[in-house]
Amino acid sequence: MSSAIFQVQSFLIVMLMIYGVYNRKIRFKHVKIMKTVIIWDLLLVAQIELTRSAVLKASKVVSNPAILNIHVSLAVSTVILYAFIFYTGNKLNKGDEKIRKWHKPLGFVTLTTRILTLITSNLI
């Protein structure tokens, strides 16, 4: 699979993520968009792993270029943050307003790491 296809998907995921954040006041729309973003992004990670053996390449930390190690760190961080944002988002959607103080900054950090992942993927 061409890297251009991965880049286009990655760009579209980030744009959809930004659109979802923009629509955060419309709960139903925000939840639907953000779940789509998370699922699509995880599917993209699976595609990259299946076609490029990304985990094997990433595990060669000592011999990898620094930008690749930075990119992998950001990508893994994003996936881990997805778990936290999904958990806090579900609690918030069920009415637990106390979790909002965690969900909002986690969302900002997740968006930031995802954008940085996109940027670094273009530098590899």
Phi and psi in radians as a Rosetta constraint file:
Dihedral C 1 N 2 CA 2 C 2 CIRCULARHARMONIC -1.205 0.35
Dihedral N 2 CA 2 C 2 N 3 CIRCULARHARMONIC 2.531 0.35
Dihedral C 2 N 3 CA 3 C 3 CIRCULARHARMONIC -1.161 0.35
Dihedral N 3 CA 3 C 3 N 4 CIRCULARHARMONIC -0.433 0.35
Dihedral C 3 N 4 CA 4 C 4 CIRCULARHARMONIC -1.093 0.35
Dihedral N 4 CA 4 C 4 N 5 CIRCULARHARMONIC -0.657 0.35
Dihedral C 4 N 5 CA 5 C 5 CIRCULARHARMONIC -1.132 0.35
Dihedral N 5 CA 5 C 5 N 6 CIRCULARHARMONIC -0.722 0.35
Dihedral C 5 N 6 CA 6 C 6 CIRCULARHARMONIC -1.122 0.35
Dihedral N 6 CA 6 C 6 N 7 CIRCULARHARMONIC -0.728 0.35
Dihedral C 6 N 7 CA 7 C 7 CIRCULARHARMONIC -1.131 0.35
Dihedral N 7 CA 7 C 7 N 8 CIRCULARHARMONIC -0.737 0.35
Dihedral C 7 N 8 CA 8 C 8 CIRCULARHARMONIC -1.107 0.35
Dihedral N 8 CA 8 C 8 N 9 CIRCULARHARMONIC -0.798 0.35
Dihedral C 8 N 9 CA 9 C 9 CIRCULARHARMONIC -1.054 0.35
Dihedral N 9 CA 9 C 9 N 10 CIRCULARHARMONIC -0.777 0.35
Dihedral C 9 N 10 CA 10 C 10 CIRCULARHARMONIC -1.060 0.35
Dihedral N 10 CA 10 C 10 N 11 CIRCULARHARMONIC -0.767 0.35
Dihedral C 10 N 11 CA 11 C 11 CIRCULARHARMONIC -1.092 0.35
Dihedral N 11 CA 11 C 11 N 12 CIRCULARHARMONIC -0.783 0.35
Dihedral C 11 N 12 CA 12 C 12 CIRCULARHARMONIC -1.119 0.35
Dihedral N 12 CA 12 C 12 N 13 CIRCULARHARMONIC -0.648 0.35
Dihedral C 12 N 13 CA 13 C 13 CIRCULARHARMONIC -1.091 0.35
Dihedral N 13 CA 13 C 13 N 14 CIRCULARHARMONIC -0.790 0.35
Dihedral C 13 N 14 CA 14 C 14 CIRCULARHARMONIC -1.121 0.35
Dihedral N 14 CA 14 C 14 N 15 CIRCULARHARMONIC -0.735 0.35
Dihedral C 14 N 15 CA 15 C 15 CIRCULARHARMONIC -1.112 0.35
Dihedral N 15 CA 15 C 15 N 16 CIRCULARHARMONIC -0.727 0.35
Dihedral C 15 N 16 CA 16 C 16 CIRCULARHARMONIC -1.152 0.35
Dihedral N 16 CA 16 C 16 N 17 CIRCULARHARMONIC -0.636 0.35
Dihedral C 16 N 17 CA 17 C 17 CIRCULARHARMONIC -1.118 0.35
Dihedral N 17 CA 17 C 17 N 18 CIRCULARHARMONIC -0.775 0.35
Dihedral C 17 N 18 CA 18 C 18 CIRCULARHARMONIC -1.088 0.35
Dihedral N 18 CA 18 C 18 N 19 CIRCULARHARMONIC -0.733 0.35
Dihedral C 18 N 19 CA 19 C 19 CIRCULARHARMONIC -1.079 0.35
Dihedral N 19 CA 19 C 19 N 20 CIRCULARHARMONIC -0.698 0.35
Dihedral C 19 N 20 CA 20 C 20 CIRCULARHARMONIC -1.127 0.35
Dihedral N 20 CA 20 C 20 N 21 CIRCULARHARMONIC -0.714 0.35
Dihedral C 20 N 21 CA 21 C 21 CIRCULARHARMONIC -1.142 0.35
Dihedral N 21 CA 21 C 21 N 22 CIRCULARHARMONIC -0.716 0.35
Dihedral C 21 N 22 CA 22 C 22 CIRCULARHARMONIC -1.034 0.35
Dihedral N 22 CA 22 C 22 N 23 CIRCULARHARMONIC -0.581 0.35
Dihedral C 22 N 23 CA 23 C 23 CIRCULARHARMONIC -1.679 0.35
Dihedral N 23 CA 23 C 23 N 24 CIRCULARHARMONIC 0.433 0.35
Dihedral C 23 N 24 CA 24 C 24 CIRCULARHARMONIC -1.122 0.35
Dihedral N 24 CA 24 C 24 N 25 CIRCULARHARMONIC -0.379 0.35
Dihedral C 24 N 25 CA 25 C 25 CIRCULARHARMONIC -1.350 0.35
Dihedral N 25 CA 25 C 25 N 26 CIRCULARHARMONIC -0.316 0.35
Dihedral C 25 N 26 CA 26 C 26 CIRCULARHARMONIC -1.782 0.35
Dihedral N 26 CA 26 C 26 N 27 CIRCULARHARMONIC 1.557 0.35
Dihedral C 26 N 27 CA 27 C 27 CIRCULARHARMONIC -0.895 0.35
Dihedral N 27 CA 27 C 27 N 28 CIRCULARHARMONIC -0.899 0.35
Dihedral C 27 N 28 CA 28 C 28 CIRCULARHARMONIC -1.013 0.35
Dihedral N 28 CA 28 C 28 N 29 CIRCULARHARMONIC -0.801 0.35
Dihedral C 28 N 29 CA 29 C 29 CIRCULARHARMONIC -1.152 0.35
Dihedral N 29 CA 29 C 29 N 30 CIRCULARHARMONIC -0.778 0.35
Dihedral C 29 N 30 CA 30 C 30 CIRCULARHARMONIC -1.047 0.35
Dihedral N 30 CA 30 C 30 N 31 CIRCULARHARMONIC -0.837 0.35
Dihedral C 30 N 31 CA 31 C 31 CIRCULARHARMONIC -1.084 0.35
Dihedral N 31 CA 31 C 31 N 32 CIRCULARHARMONIC -0.810 0.35
Dihedral C 31 N 32 CA 32 C 32 CIRCULARHARMONIC -1.085 0.35
Dihedral N 32 CA 32 C 32 N 33 CIRCULARHARMONIC -0.798 0.35
Dihedral C 32 N 33 CA 33 C 33 CIRCULARHARMONIC -1.126 0.35
Dihedral N 33 CA 33 C 33 N 34 CIRCULARHARMONIC -0.800 0.35
Dihedral C 33 N 34 CA 34 C 34 CIRCULARHARMONIC -1.215 0.35
Dihedral N 34 CA 34 C 34 N 35 CIRCULARHARMONIC -0.617 0.35
Dihedral C 34 N 35 CA 35 C 35 CIRCULARHARMONIC -1.130 0.35
Dihedral N 35 CA 35 C 35 N 36 CIRCULARHARMONIC -0.688 0.35
Dihedral C 35 N 36 CA 36 C 36 CIRCULARHARMONIC -1.075 0.35
Dihedral N 36 CA 36 C 36 N 37 CIRCULARHARMONIC -0.763 0.35
Dihedral C 36 N 37 CA 37 C 37 CIRCULARHARMONIC -1.027 0.35
Dihedral N 37 CA 37 C 37 N 38 CIRCULARHARMONIC -0.860 0.35
Dihedral C 37 N 38 CA 38 C 38 CIRCULARHARMONIC -1.097 0.35
Dihedral N 38 CA 38 C 38 N 39 CIRCULARHARMONIC -0.818 0.35
Dihedral C 38 N 39 CA 39 C 39 CIRCULARHARMONIC -1.100 0.35
Dihedral N 39 CA 39 C 39 N 40 CIRCULARHARMONIC -0.812 0.35
Dihedral C 39 N 40 CA 40 C 40 CIRCULARHARMONIC -1.081 0.35
Dihedral N 40 CA 40 C 40 N 41 CIRCULARHARMONIC -0.742 0.35
Dihedral C 40 N 41 CA 41 C 41 CIRCULARHARMONIC -1.158 0.35
Dihedral N 41 CA 41 C 41 N 42 CIRCULARHARMONIC -0.703 0.35
Dihedral C 41 N 42 CA 42 C 42 CIRCULARHARMONIC -1.150 0.35
Dihedral N 42 CA 42 C 42 N 43 CIRCULARHARMONIC -0.638 0.35
Dihedral C 42 N 43 CA 43 C 43 CIRCULARHARMONIC -1.142 0.35
Dihedral N 43 CA 43 C 43 N 44 CIRCULARHARMONIC -0.647 0.35
Dihedral C 43 N 44 CA 44 C 44 CIRCULARHARMONIC -1.106 0.35
Dihedral N 44 CA 44 C 44 N 45 CIRCULARHARMONIC -0.763 0.35
Dihedral C 44 N 45 CA 45 C 45 CIRCULARHARMONIC -1.035 0.35
Dihedral N 45 CA 45 C 45 N 46 CIRCULARHARMONIC -0.752 0.35
Dihedral C 45 N 46 CA 46 C 46 CIRCULARHARMONIC -1.116 0.35
Dihedral N 46 CA 46 C 46 N 47 CIRCULARHARMONIC -0.728 0.35
Dihedral C 46 N 47 CA 47 C 47 CIRCULARHARMONIC -1.036 0.35
Dihedral N 47 CA 47 C 47 N 48 CIRCULARHARMONIC -0.805 0.35
Dihedral C 47 N 48 CA 48 C 48 CIRCULARHARMONIC -1.118 0.35
Dihedral N 48 CA 48 C 48 N 49 CIRCULARHARMONIC -0.732 0.35
Dihedral C 48 N 49 CA 49 C 49 CIRCULARHARMONIC -1.114 0.35
Dihedral N 49 CA 49 C 49 N 50 CIRCULARHARMONIC -0.801 0.35
Dihedral C 49 N 50 CA 50 C 50 CIRCULARHARMONIC -1.189 0.35
Dihedral N 50 CA 50 C 50 N 51 CIRCULARHARMONIC -0.531 0.35
Dihedral C 50 N 51 CA 51 C 51 CIRCULARHARMONIC -1.707 0.35
Dihedral N 51 CA 51 C 51 N 52 CIRCULARHARMONIC -0.348 0.35
Dihedral C 51 N 52 CA 52 C 52 CIRCULARHARMONIC -2.226 0.35
Dihedral N 52 CA 52 C 52 N 53 CIRCULARHARMONIC 0.001 0.35
Dihedral C 52 N 53 CA 53 C 53 CIRCULARHARMONIC 0.860 0.35
Dihedral N 53 CA 53 C 53 N 54 CIRCULARHARMONIC 0.915 0.35
Dihedral C 53 N 54 CA 54 C 54 CIRCULARHARMONIC -1.062 0.35
Dihedral N 54 CA 54 C 54 N 55 CIRCULARHARMONIC -0.648 0.35
Dihedral C 54 N 55 CA 55 C 55 CIRCULARHARMONIC -1.129 0.35
Dihedral N 55 CA 55 C 55 N 56 CIRCULARHARMONIC -0.730 0.35
Dihedral C 55 N 56 CA 56 C 56 CIRCULARHARMONIC -1.077 0.35
Dihedral N 56 CA 56 C 56 N 57 CIRCULARHARMONIC -0.800 0.35
Dihedral C 56 N 57 CA 57 C 57 CIRCULARHARMONIC -1.125 0.35
Dihedral N 57 CA 57 C 57 N 58 CIRCULARHARMONIC -0.736 0.35
Dihedral C 57 N 58 CA 58 C 58 CIRCULARHARMONIC -1.181 0.35
Dihedral N 58 CA 58 C 58 N 59 CIRCULARHARMONIC -0.470 0.35
Dihedral C 58 N 59 CA 59 C 59 CIRCULARHARMONIC -1.264 0.35
Dihedral N 59 CA 59 C 59 N 60 CIRCULARHARMONIC -0.204 0.35
Dihedral C 59 N 60 CA 60 C 60 CIRCULARHARMONIC -1.561 0.35
Dihedral N 60 CA 60 C 60 N 61 CIRCULARHARMONIC 0.989 0.35
Dihedral C 60 N 61 CA 61 C 61 CIRCULARHARMONIC -0.977 0.35
Dihedral N 61 CA 61 C 61 N 62 CIRCULARHARMONIC -0.730 0.35
Dihedral C 61 N 62 CA 62 C 62 CIRCULARHARMONIC -1.145 0.35
Dihedral N 62 CA 62 C 62 N 63 CIRCULARHARMONIC -0.653 0.35
Dihedral C 62 N 63 CA 63 C 63 CIRCULARHARMONIC -1.677 0.35
Dihedral N 63 CA 63 C 63 N 64 CIRCULARHARMONIC -0.133 0.35
Dihedral C 63 N 64 CA 64 C 64 CIRCULARHARMONIC -1.306 0.35
Dihedral N 64 CA 64 C 64 N 65 CIRCULARHARMONIC 2.624 0.35
Dihedral C 64 N 65 CA 65 C 65 CIRCULARHARMONIC -1.106 0.35
Dihedral N 65 CA 65 C 65 N 66 CIRCULARHARMONIC 2.641 0.35
Dihedral C 65 N 66 CA 66 C 66 CIRCULARHARMONIC -0.994 0.35
Dihedral N 66 CA 66 C 66 N 67 CIRCULARHARMONIC -0.700 0.35
Dihedral C 66 N 67 CA 67 C 67 CIRCULARHARMONIC -1.129 0.35
Dihedral N 67 CA 67 C 67 N 68 CIRCULARHARMONIC -0.585 0.35
Dihedral C 67 N 68 CA 68 C 68 CIRCULARHARMONIC -1.184 0.35
Dihedral N 68 CA 68 C 68 N 69 CIRCULARHARMONIC -0.731 0.35
Dihedral C 68 N 69 CA 69 C 69 CIRCULARHARMONIC -1.111 0.35
Dihedral N 69 CA 69 C 69 N 70 CIRCULARHARMONIC -0.680 0.35
Dihedral C 69 N 70 CA 70 C 70 CIRCULARHARMONIC -1.122 0.35
Dihedral N 70 CA 70 C 70 N 71 CIRCULARHARMONIC -0.805 0.35
Dihedral C 70 N 71 CA 71 C 71 CIRCULARHARMONIC -1.034 0.35
Dihedral N 71 CA 71 C 71 N 72 CIRCULARHARMONIC -0.813 0.35
Dihedral C 71 N 72 CA 72 C 72 CIRCULARHARMONIC -1.089 0.35
Dihedral N 72 CA 72 C 72 N 73 CIRCULARHARMONIC -0.741 0.35
Dihedral C 72 N 73 CA 73 C 73 CIRCULARHARMONIC -1.064 0.35
Dihedral N 73 CA 73 C 73 N 74 CIRCULARHARMONIC -0.748 0.35
Dihedral C 73 N 74 CA 74 C 74 CIRCULARHARMONIC -1.154 0.35
Dihedral N 74 CA 74 C 74 N 75 CIRCULARHARMONIC -0.748 0.35
Dihedral C 74 N 75 CA 75 C 75 CIRCULARHARMONIC -1.123 0.35
Dihedral N 75 CA 75 C 75 N 76 CIRCULARHARMONIC -0.775 0.35
Dihedral C 75 N 76 CA 76 C 76 CIRCULARHARMONIC -1.137 0.35
Dihedral N 76 CA 76 C 76 N 77 CIRCULARHARMONIC -0.723 0.35
Dihedral C 76 N 77 CA 77 C 77 CIRCULARHARMONIC -1.053 0.35
Dihedral N 77 CA 77 C 77 N 78 CIRCULARHARMONIC -0.717 0.35
Dihedral C 77 N 78 CA 78 C 78 CIRCULARHARMONIC -1.073 0.35
Dihedral N 78 CA 78 C 78 N 79 CIRCULARHARMONIC -0.791 0.35
Dihedral C 78 N 79 CA 79 C 79 CIRCULARHARMONIC -1.100 0.35
Dihedral N 79 CA 79 C 79 N 80 CIRCULARHARMONIC -0.729 0.35
Dihedral C 79 N 80 CA 80 C 80 CIRCULARHARMONIC -1.120 0.35
Dihedral N 80 CA 80 C 80 N 81 CIRCULARHARMONIC -0.743 0.35
Dihedral C 80 N 81 CA 81 C 81 CIRCULARHARMONIC -1.104 0.35
Dihedral N 81 CA 81 C 81 N 82 CIRCULARHARMONIC -0.585 0.35
Dihedral C 81 N 82 CA 82 C 82 CIRCULARHARMONIC -0.983 0.35
Dihedral N 82 CA 82 C 82 N 83 CIRCULARHARMONIC -0.691 0.35
Dihedral C 82 N 83 CA 83 C 83 CIRCULARHARMONIC -1.091 0.35
Dihedral N 83 CA 83 C 83 N 84 CIRCULARHARMONIC -0.786 0.35
Dihedral C 83 N 84 CA 84 C 84 CIRCULARHARMONIC -1.173 0.35
Dihedral N 84 CA 84 C 84 N 85 CIRCULARHARMONIC -0.740 0.35
Dihedral C 84 N 85 CA 85 C 85 CIRCULARHARMONIC -1.196 0.35
Dihedral N 85 CA 85 C 85 N 86 CIRCULARHARMONIC -0.616 0.35
Dihedral C 85 N 86 CA 86 C 86 CIRCULARHARMONIC -1.151 0.35
Dihedral N 86 CA 86 C 86 N 87 CIRCULARHARMONIC -0.782 0.35
Dihedral C 86 N 87 CA 87 C 87 CIRCULARHARMONIC -1.083 0.35
Dihedral N 87 CA 87 C 87 N 88 CIRCULARHARMONIC -0.899 0.35
Dihedral C 87 N 88 CA 88 C 88 CIRCULARHARMONIC -1.169 0.35
Dihedral N 88 CA 88 C 88 N 89 CIRCULARHARMONIC -0.622 0.35
Dihedral C 88 N 89 CA 89 C 89 CIRCULARHARMONIC -1.106 0.35
Dihedral N 89 CA 89 C 89 N 90 CIRCULARHARMONIC -0.735 0.35
Dihedral C 89 N 90 CA 90 C 90 CIRCULARHARMONIC -1.112 0.35
Dihedral N 90 CA 90 C 90 N 91 CIRCULARHARMONIC -0.745 0.35
Dihedral C 90 N 91 CA 91 C 91 CIRCULARHARMONIC -1.095 0.35
Dihedral N 91 CA 91 C 91 N 92 CIRCULARHARMONIC -0.752 0.35
Dihedral C 91 N 92 CA 92 C 92 CIRCULARHARMONIC -1.110 0.35
Dihedral N 92 CA 92 C 92 N 93 CIRCULARHARMONIC -0.731 0.35
Dihedral C 92 N 93 CA 93 C 93 CIRCULARHARMONIC -1.135 0.35
Dihedral N 93 CA 93 C 93 N 94 CIRCULARHARMONIC -0.429 0.35
Dihedral C 93 N 94 CA 94 C 94 CIRCULARHARMONIC -1.557 0.35
Dihedral N 94 CA 94 C 94 N 95 CIRCULARHARMONIC 0.067 0.35
Dihedral C 94 N 95 CA 95 C 95 CIRCULARHARMONIC 1.815 0.35
Dihedral N 95 CA 95 C 95 N 96 CIRCULARHARMONIC 0.049 0.35
Dihedral C 95 N 96 CA 96 C 96 CIRCULARHARMONIC -1.417 0.35
Dihedral N 96 CA 96 C 96 N 97 CIRCULARHARMONIC 1.537 0.35
Dihedral C 96 N 97 CA 97 C 97 CIRCULARHARMONIC -1.204 0.35
Dihedral N 97 CA 97 C 97 N 98 CIRCULARHARMONIC -0.337 0.35
Dihedral C 97 N 98 CA 98 C 98 CIRCULARHARMONIC -1.125 0.35
Dihedral N 98 CA 98 C 98 N 99 CIRCULARHARMONIC -0.458 0.35
Dihedral C 98 N 99 CA 99 C 99 CIRCULARHARMONIC -1.374 0.35
Dihedral N 99 CA 99 C 99 N 100 CIRCULARHARMONIC -0.252 0.35
Dihedral C 99 N 100 CA 100 C 100 CIRCULARHARMONIC -0.989 0.35
Dihedral N 100 CA 100 C 100 N 101 CIRCULARHARMONIC -0.625 0.35
Dihedral C 100 N 101 CA 101 C 101 CIRCULARHARMONIC -1.103 0.35
Dihedral N 101 CA 101 C 101 N 102 CIRCULARHARMONIC -0.375 0.35
Dihedral C 101 N 102 CA 102 C 102 CIRCULARHARMONIC -1.673 0.35
Dihedral N 102 CA 102 C 102 N 103 CIRCULARHARMONIC -0.658 0.35
Dihedral C 102 N 103 CA 103 C 103 CIRCULARHARMONIC -1.121 0.35
Dihedral N 103 CA 103 C 103 N 104 CIRCULARHARMONIC -0.775 0.35
Dihedral C 103 N 104 CA 104 C 104 CIRCULARHARMONIC -1.109 0.35
Dihedral N 104 CA 104 C 104 N 105 CIRCULARHARMONIC -0.893 0.35
Dihedral C 104 N 105 CA 105 C 105 CIRCULARHARMONIC -1.165 0.35
Dihedral N 105 CA 105 C 105 N 106 CIRCULARHARMONIC -0.600 0.35
Dihedral C 105 N 106 CA 106 C 106 CIRCULARHARMONIC -1.090 0.35
Dihedral N 106 CA 106 C 106 N 107 CIRCULARHARMONIC -0.674 0.35
Dihedral C 106 N 107 CA 107 C 107 CIRCULARHARMONIC -1.097 0.35
Dihedral N 107 CA 107 C 107 N 108 CIRCULARHARMONIC -0.745 0.35
Dihedral C 107 N 108 CA 108 C 108 CIRCULARHARMONIC -1.110 0.35
Dihedral N 108 CA 108 C 108 N 109 CIRCULARHARMONIC -0.774 0.35
Dihedral C 108 N 109 CA 109 C 109 CIRCULARHARMONIC -1.143 0.35
Dihedral N 109 CA 109 C 109 N 110 CIRCULARHARMONIC -0.714 0.35
Dihedral C 109 N 110 CA 110 C 110 CIRCULARHARMONIC -1.101 0.35
Dihedral N 110 CA 110 C 110 N 111 CIRCULARHARMONIC -0.806 0.35
Dihedral C 110 N 111 CA 111 C 111 CIRCULARHARMONIC -1.053 0.35
Dihedral N 111 CA 111 C 111 N 112 CIRCULARHARMONIC -0.751 0.35
Dihedral C 111 N 112 CA 112 C 112 CIRCULARHARMONIC -1.109 0.35
Dihedral N 112 CA 112 C 112 N 113 CIRCULARHARMONIC -0.805 0.35
Dihedral C 112 N 113 CA 113 C 113 CIRCULARHARMONIC -1.153 0.35
Dihedral N 113 CA 113 C 113 N 114 CIRCULARHARMONIC -0.589 0.35
Dihedral C 113 N 114 CA 114 C 114 CIRCULARHARMONIC -1.208 0.35
Dihedral N 114 CA 114 C 114 N 115 CIRCULARHARMONIC -0.704 0.35
Dihedral C 114 N 115 CA 115 C 115 CIRCULARHARMONIC -1.120 0.35
Dihedral N 115 CA 115 C 115 N 116 CIRCULARHARMONIC -0.753 0.35
Dihedral C 115 N 116 CA 116 C 116 CIRCULARHARMONIC -1.135 0.35
Dihedral N 116 CA 116 C 116 N 117 CIRCULARHARMONIC -0.588 0.35
Dihedral C 116 N 117 CA 117 C 117 CIRCULARHARMONIC -1.103 0.35
Dihedral N 117 CA 117 C 117 N 118 CIRCULARHARMONIC -0.759 0.35
Dihedral C 117 N 118 CA 118 C 118 CIRCULARHARMONIC -1.065 0.35
Dihedral N 118 CA 118 C 118 N 119 CIRCULARHARMONIC -0.810 0.35
Dihedral C 118 N 119 CA 119 C 119 CIRCULARHARMONIC -1.078 0.35
Dihedral N 119 CA 119 C 119 N 120 CIRCULARHARMONIC -0.845 0.35
Dihedral C 119 N 120 CA 120 C 120 CIRCULARHARMONIC -1.196 0.35
Dihedral N 120 CA 120 C 120 N 121 CIRCULARHARMONIC -0.490 0.35
Dihedral C 120 N 121 CA 121 C 121 CIRCULARHARMONIC -1.145 0.35
Dihedral N 121 CA 121 C 121 N 122 CIRCULARHARMONIC -0.486 0.35
Dihedral C 121 N 122 CA 122 C 122 CIRCULARHARMONIC -1.388 0.35
Dihedral N 122 CA 122 C 122 N 123 CIRCULARHARMONIC -0.226 0.35
Dihedral C 122 N 123 CA 123 C 123 CIRCULARHARMONIC -1.677 0.35
Dihedral N 123 CA 123 C 123 N 124 CIRCULARHARMONIC -0.136 0.35
